């Protein structure tokens, strides 16, 4: 597929553009044309665990039903890229989102956590992160395991959280970052 990057295809008179973004290749076109190129490429499916690890390492939040109404877009860093527009017309929740941007501050933000050791109790998505005082300091969105069985987590944490935390419930120490 490397030879197809940044190449234009013409399938049944439908243009498809393949644009590279970091280590992803995005195909843009009509659904009919995209289905045709998908069949032509015959890509291999990647394991779900690999996709989750990729999402965690690249700070890509995908929320399930139970998580969808618990976070503001700014808490998921959607205001840092093209994920949130303040120029768009009316939409549900617009007032709250605009108020946070123009008047308030975000008290939680999306971060990556990497365990320094193998956790006694494996973390799970939707678990809370609790500090040594027993205070909730965050919520886990996704959990992945690296090849050395180290937990890598995508979580929304209080902005006051330090660069290293110890989760009392999981009996695990984590380093925190928001960059690769």
C-alpha positions as CSV (number, residue, x, y, z in Angstrom):
1,X,0.0,0.0,0.0
2,X,3.0,2.3,0.4
3,X,3.1,2.9,-3.4
4,X,-0.5,4.2,-3.2
5,X,0.2,7.0,-0.7
6,X,-0.6,10.5,-2.1
7,X,-1.8,8.8,-5.3
8,X,-5.1,9.6,-7.0
9,X,-7.3,6.8,-8.1
10,X,-10.1,6.8,-10.7
11,X,-12.5,3.9,-10.0
12,X,-15.6,3.8,-12.2
13,X,-15.2,7.6,-12.8
14,X,-15.2,8.4,-9.1
15,X,-12.1,10.1,-7.8
16,X,-10.5,8.9,-4.6
17,X,-7.7,10.7,-2.9
18,X,-5.2,9.0,-0.5
19,X,-3.7,11.5,1.9
20,X,-1.1,10.6,4.4
21,X,-1.4,11.8,8.0
22,X,1.5,10.7,10.2
23,X,1.4,6.9,9.9
24,X,-2.2,6.7,8.6
25,X,-3.4,6.8,5.1
26,X,-6.8,8.4,4.7
27,X,-8.9,7.6,1.6
28,X,-11.4,10.2,0.7
29,X,-14.2,9.7,-1.8
30,X,-17.8,8.5,-2.2
31,X,-18.9,5.4,-0.3
32,X,-19.3,3.5,-3.5
33,X,-15.8,4.4,-4.7
34,X,-14.3,3.7,-1.3
35,X,-15.9,0.2,-1.2
36,X,-14.4,-0.5,-4.6
37,X,-10.9,0.5,-3.6
38,X,-11.2,-1.4,-0.3
39,X,-12.0,-4.6,-2.3
40,X,-9.0,-3.8,-4.7
41,X,-6.5,-3.3,-1.9
42,X,-7.5,-6.4,0.1
43,X,-6.0,-5.0,3.3
44,X,-5.2,-7.2,6.3
45,X,-7.2,-6.5,9.4
46,X,-5.2,-5.4,12.4
47,X,-6.0,-6.9,15.8
48,X,-8.2,-4.8,18.0
49,X,-5.5,-4.7,20.7
50,X,-3.2,-3.0,18.2
51,X,-5.8,-0.4,17.3
52,X,-6.4,0.4,20.9
53,X,-2.7,0.8,21.6
54,X,-2.4,3.1,18.6
55,X,-5.4,5.2,19.9
56,X,-3.9,5.5,23.4
57,X,-0.4,6.4,22.1
58,X,-1.9,9.1,19.8
59,X,-4.5,10.5,22.2
60,X,-7.5,9.5,20.1
61,X,-10.5,9.3,22.4
62,X,-13.4,7.1,21.2
63,X,-16.1,7.1,23.7
64,X,-18.6,4.3,24.4
65,X,-22.3,4.9,25.3
66,X,-21.5,4.9,29.0
67,X,-18.8,7.6,28.6
68,X,-20.3,9.9,25.9
69,X,-22.0,12.4,28.2
70,X,-19.4,12.6,30.9
71,X,-16.8,14.8,29.3
72,X,-16.7,18.2,27.6
73,X,-15.0,18.3,24.2
74,X,-12.2,20.5,25.7
75,X,-11.5,17.8,28.3
76,X,-10.9,15.4,25.4
77,X,-8.5,17.9,23.7
78,X,-10.9,18.2,20.8
79,X,-10.3,22.0,20.8
80,X,-6.6,21.5,20.0
81,X,-7.2,20.1,16.5
82,X,-10.0,20.1,14.1
83,X,-12.4,18.2,16.4
84,X,-14.3,21.3,17.7
85,X,-15.4,24.4,15.8
86,X,-16.4,27.6,17.5
87,X,-17.5,29.1,14.2
88,X,-20.2,26.5,13.5
89,X,-23.9,27.4,13.9
90,X,-26.2,26.3,16.7
91,X,-25.9,22.8,18.2
92,X,-26.9,21.2,21.5
93,X,-24.5,22.1,24.3
94,X,-23.1,25.1,22.4
95,X,-23.5,27.5,25.3
96,X,-21.6,25.3,27.8
97,X,-18.8,24.6,25.4
98,X,-18.4,28.3,24.4
99,X,-18.6,29.4,28.1
100,X,-15.7,27.1,28.9
101,X,-13.7,28.5,26.0
102,X,-14.3,32.2,26.7
103,X,-14.9,32.5,30.4
104,X,-13.8,29.4,32.2
105,X,-11.0,26.9,32.5
106,X,-10.9,23.2,32.0
107,X,-10.3,21.3,35.2
108,X,-9.7,17.9,33.5
109,X,-7.7,17.0,30.3
110,X,-6.9,14.0,28.2
111,X,-3.6,12.3,29.1
112,X,-1.6,9.1,28.5
113,X,-0.5,7.0,31.4
114,X,2.1,4.3,31.2
115,X,2.5,1.9,34.2
116,X,6.0,1.7,35.6
117,X,5.4,-1.9,36.6
118,X,2.9,-4.7,35.9
119,X,-0.3,-3.7,37.8
120,X,-1.6,-6.0,40.5
121,X,-5.1,-5.5,39.3
122,X,-5.4,-4.8,35.5
123,X,-7.1,-1.5,34.9
124,X,-10.3,-1.4,32.8
125,X,-12.0,1.2,30.7
126,X,-14.5,3.3,32.7
127,X,-12.5,2.7,36.0
128,X,-11.7,5.7,38.1
129,X,-8.2,6.6,38.9
130,X,-7.7,7.2,42.6
131,X,-4.7,8.7,44.3
132,X,-3.0,7.5,47.5
133,X,-5.5,9.6,49.6
134,X,-8.4,7.8,48.0
135,X,-9.5,10.8,46.0
136,X,-10.8,10.3,42.4
137,X,-8.4,12.2,40.1
138,X,-9.5,10.8,36.7
139,X,-11.4,8.4,34.6
140,X,-10.0,5.7,32.3
141,X,-11.2,5.8,28.7
142,X,-9.1,3.0,27.1
143,X,-6.6,0.5,28.3
144,X,-3.9,-1.2,26.1
145,X,-1.1,-3.6,26.9
146,X,2.3,-3.2,25.3
147,X,4.4,-6.3,24.4
148,X,6.1,-6.3,27.8
149,X,2.6,-6.4,29.5
150,X,2.9,-2.8,30.7
151,X,-0.5,-1.0,30.9
152,X,-0.9,2.1,28.7
153,X,-4.0,4.1,29.4
154,X,-5.9,6.9,27.9
155,X,-7.6,8.9,30.7
156,X,-9.1,12.2,31.5
157,X,-7.3,13.5,34.6
158,X,-7.5,16.5,36.9
159,X,-5.2,19.2,35.5
160,X,-3.6,19.5,38.9
161,X,-2.3,15.9,38.7
162,X,1.5,15.5,38.9
163,X,3.6,13.8,36.3
164,X,3.7,10.5,38.3
165,X,0.8,9.0,40.2
166,X,0.2,5.9,42.3
167,X,-3.2,4.3,42.0
168,X,-4.0,2.8,45.3
169,X,-6.8,0.5,44.0
170,X,-4.7,-0.9,41.1
171,X,-1.4,-0.9,43.2
172,X,0.3,0.6,40.2
173,X,2.5,3.6,39.6
174,X,2.0,5.6,36.3
175,X,3.9,8.2,34.4
176,X,1.7,10.8,32.8
177,X,2.2,12.5,29.4
178,X,0.2,14.2,26.8
179,X,2.7,14.0,24.0
180,X,4.4,11.1,22.1
